[in-house]
Amino acid sequence: MLGFPPDVKERELLNLLRWWPGYEASQMNFKGEQPMGFALFSSAAMAMSARDALQVFECRVFFWYTQLSLYFKGW
């Protein structure tokens, strides 16, 4: 997932995903130009379901102070 503000914390990714069915773990990567979130789900179908639901989810509510939107990409 891309589009997080530069000062994002790992707990924010956890709080975003923890209620999705099949969610197992998540991690933030701060090595590139912008933070990138990774998530592990119990199956590919559950991961795709979460991705599809989050793509239409309005993420500006969480990041109103930066006016950034999240970008979700599936494999």
Backbone hydrogen bonds, N-H to C=O, Kabsch-Sander energy under -0.5 kcal/mol:
donor,donor_aa,acceptor,acceptor_aa,energy
2,L,71,Y,-2.4
4,F,35,P,-0.6
8,V,5,P,-1.8
12,E,9,K,-1.3
13,L,9,K,-0.9
14,L,10,E,-2.2
15,N,11,R,-2.8
16,L,12,E,-1.4
17,L,13,L,-1.9
18,R,14,L,-2.6
20,W,17,L,-2.2
23,Y,20,W,-2.0
24,E,40,L,-2.9
25,A,40,L,-1.5
27,Q,38,F,-2.4
29,N,36,M,-3.1
36,M,29,N,-2.3
37,G,1,M,-2.6
38,F,27,Q,-2.9
40,L,25,A,-3.2
42,S,22,G,-2.3
47,A,43,S,-1.9
48,M,44,A,-2.5
49,S,45,A,-2.0
50,A,46,M,-2.3
51,R,47,A,-2.5
52,D,48,M,-2.7
53,A,49,S,-2.2
54,L,50,A,-2.6
55,Q,51,R,-1.8
56,V,52,D,-0.8
56,V,53,A,-0.5
59,C,57,F,-1.0
61,V,58,E,-0.7
62,F,59,C,-1.2
63,F,59,C,-1.2
64,W,61,V,-0.6
66,T,63,F,-1.5
67,Q,63,F,-1.8
68,L,63,F,-0.9
71,Y,2,L,-3.1
